[in-house]
Amino acid sequence: QSVEAARAAKAKKAEEQIAEAKKISEDSRVEKSDSQQRYEQSEPRERALGQNVEQIDRQCYAVNAKVQGLKSSEGNSINMFGSKCEAMSQKVEQARRAGRFSGRVVGPIGKYLKVLPGKEKFASMAEMSLQVGLDRYIVTNSQDREVFMRLRGEIRCNTRECGVFQMRDSPRYNVIAPPCDGVETVATVINATDDLVFNCLVDNGKIDQKALMGSKDSSYEILLEDRPQGGQQIKGRNIKMVYFLPLGDYWQLSNHSLSGYSQDRQLKQTIGVDKSVAIREGEKELHQLEIEKRQLVAEFQTVKKDRHELKINWNRMKNAVDKASRDMQRLTEELERIREEAEEAENVVDDTTELEDEVNRARESHDKLKSSENNMRKALEDLLPGIDKLQNQLDEESARNEKVLMELRLAEDKLGLYLNDQEELKRSIQRKREKLERAQHVRNEQASRVEAGQQKVDETLTKAQKIAYQNKKSKESRDKSNSDDGDAHALEDEVEENVIEEMESMMPVPTRKSSEYYKERINRVRSEIIRERERRHMTETNPEIALEKYHRAKNDLEKKVFQIGKITDNVQKLVDDMKDRKKKWRSFRSHISDLTNANFDDILNRKGSSGIIKFDHENKCLDLTVQKDANNENSQTADVKALSGGERSYTTLSLLLALGECLETPFRVMDEFDVFLDPVARRIALKTMIEVAKTFEHRQFIFITPQDLSNIKTDPKLKIFHMNPPKRSEIVGGPEQQTLTM
């Protein structure tokens, strides 16, 4: 029965494990499917982000190459249109002088384009809508095209640099004018000074078929009209695409249905722009592209990391499913084996007679062994007292032996130390004997040297006594005024005879240096005296005249030093005064900047907006940050081009008013400030300007505008003066200047 119970328990445990493995398998399968689906869904996003990163990387390279080309080209503005324009222009000019071109070669195209006066606000949008590279050239025949392509290869242009159009040289095309007032086309905004360039832009850029509008709503209102047959059409039917501010988006009609498209790139202007401005715009665009690139790369890395984690989780769940399947198969096989064993056990009849006899025999053997164990335990208890006594004696003998052994070890250690001391003493005595022998040898050598030195000292002393004696006698002989040559010979004889007697009484002056040292020192001092005389041009040998010159030069020097001191003092005072003035000037400048910033923000607050003016005095530039909604930080922007036309105009007027407030002039005159505004923005701007002007009662504002002011009501603070129409001069035929009658 116990075997059957154990078998049943194993079977139950196997079934529970199978159920658990099945649950794990189902959960892992669901999570695996979810991870796989998410992994596959994120693949297009990763691919798109990778392509965006590559695209913006190419844009950064192109913009950087353009900026570097502009910086490297001194005084050459054509590099604004492309980094290879300057090199290509030189190649084309050389080929033209060599007679390699048979017809006209014009380019780059951007060199011949100008923005018409009054159309500046559409310039960047018109340039974007051209969709024709401004670095391209135009040739008039196939032979010149082949020559130009060879020149492109010589300066290593890629497929996007310095392209070429082939055009027939013909008079300027007559293009259709805009369909109605208030509509501009690319042809009416950008003027081509060369007829071949104009014809090329008409054929390839469709400049007469692209309209430019101030806003999307105005473009719908002015250009769209209903067709009698149904649907819509563009007025004039010559316009195919309509671009509108502020971002350069456009719309067109396809099968009489309206389709709109948005631009993802910021508008920029190259035509008619100064080189320095183009460099700043290029650097700004490059900076913005680099920011976008960093954001895209970070997003791409995040998506890539997430996909990698999803793939790892997918593989982990796949392995979990496989493991659960293997466990289920193993447990199923084990459960089947247990069931087969149970079935076999049911068919077997057990005979336990032999096993019972064997158990009885084992029980009898166990009883006999138990009895023998008891007898042995009693005998052992009888022997224990004698064993304890012998054990005590053995412990005593062991303790005495240990003590003797310890004393022997101590004696051996002392004997070893004594022998070591004796050996060290012998070695020390031997070293001292050797040292004594070396000292005696050195002493003998020193004694020999001292004896030799004493002999040398005696010889030197004798020579010195002779020299001293000779010097003494020579001095005495020079003191005698009547000495002659005969006396000199007598002096020499006398030196020889009396040298031994008088030499011992004359001792040389003791010194620590040798005679050669003093001779060398004397010669060196004499040389320095000679050089100093030559340097100072001292040719005077009379001491009195030299002293007089010295005193005169000293007086001049003192006067000059006094003058230098006064000048230095004045210079220091001027420097201190300049520092103080600069400090006050910086304080005034900071105060003016803060006041201008506060006035700018206060004027914007009147329209529910806010703003900051950033003054960079070191780089001499000014940046604006405008928040459209003062209560929403997400509406903040540092790019004024991102504002609408009315917002940008109002921001500009706010800036002018804030700057003018710090000029301390009693008058403000603004001439045609609203000429480029649409009607709605013009009405808001004019109303705001009047409200702001009324608040500044300590200033007088004069607004000059050609617009209609019939809807403006006058009051004691607001006066409107209308100029009379210009009168034609009968003599000259032109208008005369009119003045206001105050």
C-alpha positions in Angstrom: 0.0 0.0 0.0 2.9 2.4 0.8 4.3 1.8 -2.7 1.0 2.6 -4.3 0.6 5.7 -2.2 4.1 6.9 -3.2 3.3 6.2 -6.8 0.0 8.2 -6.5 1.8 11.1 -4.9 4.4 11.2 -7.7 1.7 11.1 -10.3 -0.2 13.9 -8.6 3.0 16.0 -8.4 3.7 15.4 -12.1 0.2 16.5 -13.1 0.6 19.7 -11.0 4.0 20.4 -12.7 2.5 19.8 -16.1 -0.3 22.3 -15.4 2.2 24.8 -14.1 4.5 24.3 -17.1 1.4 24.7 -19.4 0.5 28.0 -17.8 4.1 29.3 -18.0 4.1 28.2 -21.7 0.9 30.1 -22.5 2.0 33.3 -20.7 5.4 33.2 -22.4 3.8 32.6 -25.7 1.6 35.6 -25.3 4.5 37.8 -24.2 6.6 36.5 -27.0 3.9 37.4 -29.6 3.6 40.8 -28.1 7.4 41.4 -28.1 7.6 40.2 -31.7 4.8 42.4 -32.8 6.2 45.5 -31.1 9.7 44.7 -32.5 8.3 44.4 -36.1 6.2 47.6 -35.6 9.3 49.6 -34.4 11.4 48.6 -37.5 9.9 51.2 -39.9 10.4 54.0 -37.2 14.0 53.0 -36.7 14.6 52.9 -40.5 12.9 56.3 -40.9 14.9 57.9 -38.1 18.1 56.5 -39.6 17.3 58.0 -42.9 16.4 61.3 -41.2 19.8 61.3 -39.4 21.6 60.7 -42.7 19.6 63.4 -44.5 20.3 66.0 -41.8 23.9 65.0 -41.7 24.2 65.7 -45.4 22.4 69.0 -44.9 24.9 69.9 -42.1 27.8 69.0 -44.4 26.4 71.2 -47.2 25.7 74.2 -45.0 29.1 73.9 -43.3 30.9 73.7 -46.7 29.0 76.8 -47.8 29.9 78.7 -44.7 33.5 77.7 -44.9 33.6 78.7 -48.5 32.1 82.1 -47.7 34.7 82.6 -44.9 37.6 81.6 -47.1 36.6 83.8 -50.0 37.7 87.4 -49.3 35.4 89.9 -51.0 33.9 87.3 -53.3 30.1 87.1 -52.8 29.4 84.3 -55.3 30.4 81.7 -52.8 27.1 82.3 -51.1 25.5 80.3 -53.8 27.9 77.3 -53.5 31.3 76.3 -52.2 32.7 75.6 -55.7 31.3 78.7 -57.4 34.5 80.7 -57.1 36.7 78.0 -58.4 34.3 77.3 -61.3 34.1 81.0 -62.2 37.9 81.1 -62.5 37.9 78.0 -64.6 35.2 79.3 -66.9 37.0 82.7 -67.3 40.3 80.9 -68.1 38.5 78.7 -70.7 36.8 81.7 -72.2 40.1 83.6 -72.6 41.6 80.5 -74.2 38.7 80.3 -76.8 37.4 77.0 -75.6 33.8 78.2 -75.6 32.0 79.0 -78.8 28.9 80.6 -77.3 27.8 82.4 -74.1 28.4 80.9 -70.7 26.5 82.5 -67.9 26.6 81.7 -64.2 26.2 81.2 -61.5 22.5 82.0 -61.8 22.3 83.6 -58.4 24.8 86.3 -59.5 22.3 87.7 -61.9 19.3 87.8 -59.6 18.1 90.8 -57.6 15.1 91.4 -55.3 12.9 94.2 -56.5 12.4 97.1 -54.1 9.4 96.8 -51.8 9.2 93.0 -52.4 11.8 92.0 -49.7 9.3 90.1 -47.5 8.7 87.6 -50.3 12.4 87.2 -51.2 13.2 84.1 -49.1 9.9 82.4 -50.2 10.5 83.2 -53.8 14.1 81.8 -53.6 12.7 78.6 -52.0 10.0 78.2 -54.7 12.6 78.5 -57.5 13.7 74.9 -57.0 16.7 75.7 -59.2 20.2 75.6 -57.8 21.6 79.2 -57.7 25.1 77.8 -58.3 24.1 76.5 -61.8 25.5 77.7 -65.1 23.9 78.1 -68.5 25.5 77.2 -71.9 24.0 77.6 -75.4 25.3 74.5 -77.2 26.4 70.9 -76.8 30.1 71.6 -77.4 30.2 74.2 -74.6 28.3 71.8 -72.3 31.0 69.1 -72.8 33.7 71.6 -72.1 31.9 72.7 -68.9 31.4 69.2 -67.7 35.2 68.6 -68.1 35.8 71.8 -66.0 33.5 70.4 -63.3 35.5 67.2 -63.2 38.8 69.2 -62.8 37.5 70.9 -59.6 35.9 67.7 -58.4 32.3 68.8 -58.2 29.8 66.2 -57.0 26.4 65.7 -58.7 24.8 68.5 -56.7 27.4 71.2 -57.3 27.6 73.7 -60.2 25.1 72.0 -62.5 24.5 73.2 -66.0 21.5 74.1 -68.2 21.6 74.1 -72.0 19.4 76.9 -73.4 18.9 78.5 -76.8 20.1 82.2 -76.7 17.0 84.1 -77.5 15.3 87.5 -76.4 13.6 87.7 -73.0 10.3 85.9 -72.8 7.1 87.9 -72.4 5.4 86.4 -69.4 1.9 86.8 -68.2 1.3 89.3 -65.4 -0.3 88.2 -62.1 -4.1 87.7 -62.5 -5.2 90.4 -60.1 -3.9 93.0 -57.6 -2.5 91.8 -54.3 -0.9 88.8 -56.0 2.8 88.5 -56.6 4.7 85.9 -58.6 8.3 84.9 -58.4 8.8 86.8 -61.7 7.5 90.0 -60.1 9.6 89.6 -56.9 13.0 88.5 -58.4 14.5 90.3 -61.3 17.0 88.6 -63.6 19.5 91.1 -65.1 20.4 88.7 -67.9 17.8 87.6 -70.5 19.3 84.1 -70.8 19.0 83.6 -67.0 15.4 84.9 -67.0 14.4 82.5 -69.8 16.1 79.6 -68.0 14.1 80.4 -64.8 10.9 80.6 -66.8 11.5 77.2 -68.5 13.0 75.4 -65.5 11.7 77.3 -62.5 8.2 78.2 -63.8 8.6 81.6 -62.1 5.6 83.0 -63.9 3.3 80.1 -62.7 4.1 80.4 -58.9 2.2 82.9 -56.9 3.4 84.4 -53.6 0.9 85.5 -51.0 1.0 87.0 -47.5 -1.2 84.4 -45.8 -3.1 81.2 -46.5 -6.5 82.8 -46.0 -5.8 85.7 -48.3 -4.6 83.4 -51.0 -7.8 81.4 -50.8 -9.9 84.6 -50.9 -8.1 86.3 -53.8 -7.1 83.4 -56.1 -9.8 80.7 -55.7 -13.1 80.8 -57.6 -15.8 78.3 -58.3 -16.2 76.6 -61.7 -19.6 76.6 -63.4 -19.1 72.8 -64.0 -18.4 72.3 -60.3 -15.2 72.3 -58.3 -12.7 75.2 -58.0 -10.2 76.9 -60.2 -7.4 79.5 -59.9 -8.1 83.0 -61.4 -6.2 83.6 -64.6 -5.5 79.9 -65.0 -1.8 80.6 -65.5 -1.0 80.1 -61.8 -0.2 76.4 -60.9 1.2 76.7 -57.4 0.5 79.2 -54.6 3.0 79.8 -51.8 2.2 81.7 -48.7 3.9 83.1 -45.6 5.0 82.7 -42.9 6.6 79.2 -43.5 6.5 78.9 -47.3 3.8 76.3 -47.4 1.9 76.0 -50.7 -1.2 74.6 -52.3 -2.3 73.6 -55.8 -5.3 72.3 -57.7 -5.2 68.8 -59.0 -8.3 67.8 -61.0 -10.1 70.8 -59.6 -9.5 69.6 -56.0 -7.4 71.5 -53.5 -4.2 69.9 -52.1 -2.0 71.5 -49.5 1.6 70.9 -48.7 3.8 72.0 -45.8 7.6 72.9 -45.8 9.8 71.2 -43.3 12.8 73.5 -43.9 13.2 77.0 -42.6 13.1 79.9 -45.1 16.4 81.5 -45.9 17.5 84.2 -48.2 20.7 84.2 -50.3 19.7 86.5 -53.2 20.6 90.2 -52.5 22.1 89.3 -49.1 25.4 90.7 -47.9 28.2 88.1 -47.4 28.6 88.7 -43.7 24.8 88.3 -43.3 24.9 85.1 -45.3 27.7 83.8 -43.1 25.7 84.6 -39.9 22.5 83.0 -41.4 24.5 80.0 -42.5 26.1 79.6 -39.0 22.7 80.0 -37.4 21.1 77.4 -39.8 24.1 75.1 -39.1 23.6 75.5 -35.3 19.9 74.7 -35.7 20.6 71.7 -37.9 23.1 70.4 -35.3 20.5 70.7 -32.6 18.0 68.8 -34.7 20.7 66.2 -35.5 21.5 65.7 -31.8 17.8 65.3 -31.1 17.3 62.8 -33.9 20.4 60.8 -33.0 19.2 60.6 -29.4 15.8 59.5 -30.5 17.3 57.0 -33.0 19.6 55.6 -30.3 16.6 55.3 -27.9 14.4 53.5 -30.5 17.4 51.2 -31.4 17.9 50.4 -27.7 14.2 49.7 -27.3 14.2 47.4 -30.3 17.3 45.6 -29.0 15.6 45.1 -25.6 12.4 43.9 -27.4 14.5 41.4 -29.4 16.2 40.2 -26.2 12.8 39.8 -24.5 11.4 38.0 -27.6 14.3 35.5 -27.5 14.0 35.1 -23.7 10.3 34.3 -24.1 11.0 32.0 -27.0 13.5 30.1 -24.8 11.0 30.0 -22.0 8.3 28.5 -24.3 10.8 25.9 -25.5 11.8 25.0 -22.0 8.2 24.8 -20.8 7.5 22.5 -23.8 10.4 20.2 -23.0 9.4 20.1 -19.3 5.8 19.2 -20.2 7.0 16.5 -22.5 9.3 15.1 -19.8 6.6 15.2 -17.2 4.1 13.6 -19.5 6.5 10.8 -20.2 7.1 10.3 -16.5 3.4 10.4 -15.7 2.7 7.7 -18.3 5.6 5.6 -16.9 4.0 5.9 -13.4 0.6 4.8 -14.7 2.1 1.9 -16.5 3.9 0.8 -13.3 0.6 1.1 -11.4 -1.2 -1.1 -14.0 1.5 -3.7 -13.9 1.4 -3.7 -10.0 -2.3 -4.4 -10.1 -1.7 -7.7 -12.0 1.0 -9.1 -9.7 0.1 -11.4 -6.6 2.6 -10.9 -3.7 3.8 -14.0 -1.6 5.4 -12.7 1.7 6.0 -16.0 3.5 9.7 -16.2 2.8 10.1 -12.5 3.7 8.3 -13.1 7.1 10.7 -16.0 8.0 13.7 -13.9 7.1 12.3 -11.1 9.3 12.0 -13.5 12.3 15.6 -14.8 11.9 16.8 -11.2 11.7 14.9 -10.4 14.9 16.5 -13.3 16.8 20.0 -12.3 15.6 19.2 -8.7 16.9 18.2 -10.0 20.3 21.4 -12.1 20.6 23.6 -9.1 19.7 21.7 -6.9 22.2 22.5 -9.4 25.0 26.2 -9.6 24.0 26.4 -5.8 24.0 25.0 -5.7 27.6 27.6 -8.2 28.8 30.5 -6.4 27.2 29.3 -3.1 28.8 29.3 -4.7 32.3 32.9 -6.1 31.8 34.1 -2.7 30.6 32.6 -1.0 33.7 34.5 -3.4 36.0 37.8 -2.5 34.3 37.3 1.2 34.3 38.9 1.9 37.9 42.2 0.3 37.0 42.3 2.1 33.7 41.7 5.5 35.4 44.6 4.8 37.8 47.0 3.9 35.0 45.8 7.0 33.0 46.7 9.3 36.0 50.2 7.8 36.3 50.7 8.2 32.6 49.7 11.8 32.7 52.2 12.5 35.6 55.1 10.9 33.7 54.1 12.8 30.6 54.1 16.1 32.5 57.6 15.4 34.0 59.0 14.5 30.6 57.6 17.7 29.1 59.2 19.8 31.8 62.6 18.1 31.3 62.3 18.5 27.5 61.5 22.2 27.9 64.6 22.8 30.1 66.8 21.0 27.6 65.4 23.2 24.8 66.2 26.4 26.8 69.7 25.1 27.5 70.3 24.4 23.8 69.0 27.9 22.9 71.4 29.6 25.4 74.3 27.5 24.2 73.5 28.5 20.6 73.4 32.2 21.5 76.7 31.9 23.3 78.4 30.2 20.4 77.0 32.9 18.0 78.3 35.7 20.3 81.8 34.0 20.3 81.8 33.8 16.5 80.7 37.4 16.1 83.3 38.6 18.7 86.1 36.8 16.7 84.9 38.4 13.4 84.7 41.9 15.1 88.3 41.5 16.4 89.5 40.5 13.0 87.7 43.5 11.3 89.3 45.9 13.9 92.8 44.4 13.3 92.4 44.9 9.5 91.1 48.5 10.1 94.1 49.2 12.3 96.5 48.0 9.7 94.8 50.2 7.0 94.9 53.2 9.4 98.7 52.7 10.0 99.3 52.4 6.3 97.3 55.7 5.7 99.2 57.4 8.5 102.5 56.5 7.0 101.3 57.9 3.6 100.1 61.1 5.2 103.3 61.5 7.1 105.2 61.2 3.8 102.9 63.8 2.2 103.3 66.2 5.1 107.1 65.9 4.9 107.0 66.6 1.2 104.6 69.5 1.7 106.8 71.0 4.4 109.8 70.9 2.1 107.7 72.7 -0.6 106.5 75.3 2.0 110.1 76.0 3.0 111.2 76.4 -0.6 108.2 78.7 -1.3 108.9 80.7 1.9 112.5 81.2 0.9 111.4 82.5 -2.5 108.8 84.8 -1.0 111.4 86.2 1.5 113.7 86.9 -1.5 111.0 88.7 -3.4 110.0 90.7 -0.3 113.6 91.7 0.3 114.0 92.7 -3.3 110.8 94.8 -3.2 112.0 96.5 -0.1 115.4 97.4 -1.5 113.8 98.5 -4.8 111.5 100.9 -3.0 114.4 102.3 -1.0 116.4 102.8 -4.2 113.5 104.6 -5.9 113.3 107.0 -2.9 116.8 108.1 -3.5 116.9 110.9 -6.0 120.6 110.5 -7.0 120.6 106.8 -7.8 122.2 105.7 -11.1 123.0 102.4 -12.9 126.1 101.8 -10.9 124.0 101.9 -7.7 121.6 99.4 -9.3 124.5 96.9 -9.8 125.7 97.6 -6.3 122.1 96.9 -5.1 122.1 93.5 -6.8 125.4 92.6 -5.2 124.2 93.8 -1.8 121.1 91.6 -2.3 123.3 88.6 -2.9 125.5 89.3 0.2 122.9 90.3 2.8 119.9 88.2 1.6 120.6 85.4 4.1 120.8 87.7 7.1 117.8 90.0 6.4 115.6 87.4 4.7 114.7 85.6 7.9 113.3 88.8 9.5 110.9 89.4 6.5 107.8 87.2 6.5 105.2 87.3 3.6 101.6 88.5 4.2 99.5 85.4 5.1 96.8 84.7 2.6 94.4 81.8 1.7 94.7 82.3 -2.0 97.5 81.6 -4.4 99.5 84.3 -6.2 98.1 83.2 -9.5 94.6 84.0 -8.2 95.5 87.6 -7.3 97.3 88.1 -10.6 94.3 86.9 -12.5 92.0 89.1 -10.4 94.2 92.2 -11.1 94.1 91.6 -14.9 90.4 91.1 -14.8 89.8 94.4 -12.9 92.0 96.2 -15.4 90.1 94.8 -18.3 86.8 95.8 -16.8 88.1 99.4 -16.3 89.1 99.5 -20.0 85.8 98.2 -21.2 83.9 100.7 -18.9 85.9 103.6 -20.3 85.2 102.5 -23.8 81.5 102.1 -23.1 81.2 105.5 -21.5 83.5 107.1 -24.1 85.7 108.5 -21.3 88.6 110.1 -23.1 89.1 112.8 -20.5 92.2 112.3 -18.4 91.9 115.5 -16.3 90.2 114.7 -13.0 88.8 118.2 -12.5 87.1 118.4 -15.9 85.8 114.8 -15.5 84.3 115.8 -12.1 82.6 118.9 -13.6 81.1 116.8 -16.4 79.9 114.3 -13.8 78.1 117.0 -11.8 76.5 118.5 -14.9 75.3 115.0 -16.1 74.0 114.3 -12.6 71.9 117.5 -12.5 70.4 116.7 -15.9 69.6 113.2 -14.8 67.8 114.4 -11.7 65.7 116.8 -13.7 64.7 114.1 -16.2 63.9 111.7 -13.4 61.7 114.4 -11.8 59.9 115.0 -15.1 59.4 111.2 -15.6 57.9 111.0 -12.1 55.4 113.8 -12.9 54.5 112.2 -16.2 54.0 108.8 -14.6 51.8 110.3 -11.9 49.7 112.0 -14.6 49.4 108.8 -16.6 48.3 106.9 -13.5 45.7 109.5 -12.7 44.4 109.3 -16.3 44.3 105.5 -16.2 42.4 105.6 -12.9 40.0 108.2 -14.3 39.5 106.1 -17.5 38.8 103.0 -15.4 36.3 105.0 -13.3 34.6 106.4 -16.5 34.4 102.9 -18.0 32.9 101.5 -14.9 30.2 104.2 -14.9 29.7 103.7 -18.6 29.2 100.0 -18.1 26.7 100.7 -15.3 24.8 103.2 -17.5 24.8 100.6 -20.4 23.5 97.9 -18.1 20.8 100.3 -16.8 19.8 101.2 -20.3 19.7 97.5 -21.3 17.5 96.6 -18.3 15.2 99.6 -18.9 14.8 98.8 -22.6 14.1 95.1 -21.7 11.5 96.2 -19.2 9.8 98.6 -21.7 9.8 95.9 -24.4 8.2 93.4 -22.1 5.7 96.0 -20.8 4.6 96.9 -24.4 4.2 93.2 -25.3 2.1 92.6 -22.2 -0.5 95.0 -23.6 -1.3 92.3 -26.2 -1.0 89.4 -23.7 2.5 88.5 -24.8 5.9 88.8 -23.1 9.5 89.0 -24.3 13.1 89.4 -23.5 15.9 91.4 -25.3 19.3 89.8 -24.9 22.1 92.4 -25.4 25.5 90.8 -26.3 27.7 93.9 -26.0 30.9 91.9 -26.6 29.8 90.6 -30.0 27.6 93.7 -30.7 24.5 91.8 -31.5 20.9 91.7 -30.1 18.6 88.6 -29.8 14.9 88.5 -29.1 12.9 85.9 -27.3 9.1 86.3 -27.6 6.4 84.4 -25.7 3.2 84.6 -27.7 1.0 83.8 -24.6 2.4 85.2 -21.4 0.8 82.3 -19.5 2.1 79.5 -21.7 5.8 78.9 -21.7 5.4 76.4 -24.6 4.6 79.4 -26.9 8.1 80.8 -26.4 10.4 81.1 -29.4 13.8 82.7 -30.1 13.2 82.7 -33.9 11.3 85.8 -34.9 10.7 84.2 -38.3 8.5 81.6 -36.6 6.0 84.4 -35.7 3.1 85.4 -37.9 3.3 88.6 -40.0 1.2 90.6 -37.5 3.1 89.2 -34.4 6.4 89.9 -36.0 5.4 93.5 -37.0 4.1 94.2 -33.5 7.3 92.8 -32.0 9.3 95.0 -34.2 7.3 98.1 -33.3 7.6 97.2 -29.6 11.4 96.9 -30.0 11.6 100.3 -31.7 9.5 102.0 -29.0 11.5 100.4 -26.2 14.8 101.4 -27.8 13.5 104.9 -28.4 12.4 105.4 -24.8 16.1 105.3 -23.8 17.2 107.9 -26.3 15.8 110.8 -24.3 14.6 112.6 -27.4 11.1 114.3 -27.2 10.0 113.2 -30.7 9.4 109.8 -32.3 8.8 109.7 -36.1 7.8 106.5 -37.9 7.5 106.6 -41.6 5.3 104.0 -43.4 5.8 101.4 -40.6 2.7 99.5 -41.7 3.4 99.3 -45.5 4.1 95.5 -45.5 1.3 94.5 -43.2 -1.9 92.8 -44.2 -5.1 94.8 -43.5 -5.9 92.9 -40.2 -2.3 93.2 -38.9 -2.2 96.9 -40.0 -5.3 97.7 -38.1 -4.1 96.0 -34.9 -0.6 97.6 -35.2 -1.9 101.1 -35.8 -4.4 100.8 -32.9 -1.7 99.5 -30.6 0.8 102.3 -31.6 -1.9 104.9 -30.9 -2.6 103.4 -27.5 1.1 103.1 -26.6 1.8 106.7 -27.8 -1.0 108.0 -25.6 0.5 106.4 -22.5 3.8 108.2 -23.1 2.6 111.8 -22.5 6.1 113.1 -22.1 6.9 112.2 -25.8 5.4 113.3 -29.1 4.8 110.6 -31.8 4.5 111.3 -35.5 3.2 108.5 -37.7 3.4 108.8 -41.5 1.4 106.3 -43.5 -0.1 106.2 -47.0 -3.1 104.0 -45.7 -6.6 105.1 -45.1 -7.3 106.5 -41.6 -11.0 107.2 -41.9 -11.8 104.7 -39.1 -9.5 106.5 -36.6 -11.3 108.9 -34.3 -9.4 112.0 -33.2 -9.3 113.4 -29.7 -7.3 116.1 -27.8 -4.3 113.8 -27.8 -4.6 112.5 -31.4 -4.6 114.7 -34.5 -4.7 113.6 -38.1 -3.2 115.8 -40.9 -3.7 115.0 -44.6 -1.3 116.1 -47.2 -2.6 117.7 -50.4 -2.2 115.8 -53.6 1.1 116.8 -55.4 0.7 119.7 -57.8 2.3 119.4 -61.2 4.8 122.1 -62.2 4.0 123.6 -65.5 7.7 124.3 -66.2 9.3 121.0 -65.2 6.3 118.7 -65.3 7.2 116.8 -62.0 5.6 116.8 -58.6 6.6 119.4 -56.0 7.4 118.7 -52.4 4.4 119.4 -50.1 4.5 120.4 -46.5 1.9 120.0 -43.7 0.0 123.0 -42.6 0.2 123.0 -38.8 
